Amino acid sequence: MRTLAMLAAAQAARQIRDDLTLLQIFDLIVAIAKINENSGYLRPLFETVLDGLHRPTT
């Protein structure tokens, strides 16, 4: 699966956390998509999730 290879490459490059699976990332996106609110409400939630995917700096 190409998406899985892209995730593995990003994790190997230390750009995305390596403690999350592709399924967990999809679950986060789906959970936000199920929230029935306007984009002004959803945008900060989605941005927070995206920020959280970045590998923490040590």
Rosetta blueprint (number, residue, H / E / L):
1 M L
2 R H
3 T H
4 L H
5 A H
6 M H
7 L H
8 A H
9 A H
10 A H
11 Q H
12 A H
13 A L
14 R L
15 Q L
16 I E
17 R L
18 D L
19 D L
20 L L
21 T L
22 L H
23 L H
24 Q H
25 I H
26 F H
27 D H
28 L H
29 I H
30 V H
31 A H
32 I H
33 A H
34 K L
35 I L
36 N L
37 E L
38 N L
39 S H
40 G H
41 Y H
42 L H
43 R H
44 P H
45 L H
46 F H
47 E H
48 T H
49 V H
50 L H
51 D H
52 G H
53 L H
54 H E
55 R L
56 P L
57 T L
58 T L
